[in-house]
Amino acid sequence: GAKTAMNAPQKPGITTTPEVISKEKGARNSAEQARERLERYVLFLLLQSSPADIFERLRSLLSHNITFTTPGITPLITYMQSYSGMFDLKKYAQGLPSDLQELLFEIHSNQEFVSSTQNDAQNTTQEFDLNSEWRSSVAKLKKMHIAVQKQQLIEEISVLDEKLELSPEEQEEHDRLLRALADLNIAE
């Protein structure tokens, strides 16, 4: 049928009724929850690595410059970076403050994560492919991280775009933000 004015798409940001604001917050919360779950899952997968592979995977993860948003993940990773010798989960955990020990235990024994690795192995003739799952999960996390960075840059650019005139410093900042956005688009 023909489009009427009532069902024509509206420009984003025009409508700010409480329902729309609530939906936007809900979407943001579900995106944050999805990211937190993925961050925890990536750490879970890291902990499933063999002692010989764990530091190589850790270096690989850190090479993506991902900023972790889940409280406690960054200190766990930082402490893991400083761990010397062959990785031993029990010794690693013993060196952590109690709140990080709890988080580590919660992630390492997460039944949803544990059963997903076991179900994958049971539902196929192949065993759970940790390497493939690791690569896939880190790629998803990197994509989420880039999307958040892009959104932040777009918001900063929009603030400057709303001004009628930019000072030389603001114009320089605007140009820097646009270059950073372009770099992220290339990285994607």
Secondary structure, DSSP 4 states (H G I P E B T S, - for coil): ----TTTSPPPTTT---HHHHHHHHHHHHHHHHHHHHHHHHHHHHHHHS-TTTHHHHHHHHHTTTPPP-STTHHHHHHHHHH--SS--HHHHHHTS-HHHHHHHHHHHT-HHHHHHHHHHHHSSSSPP-HHHHHHHHHHHHHHHHHHHHHHHHHHHHHHHHTSSS--HHHHHHHHHHHHHHHHHHHH-
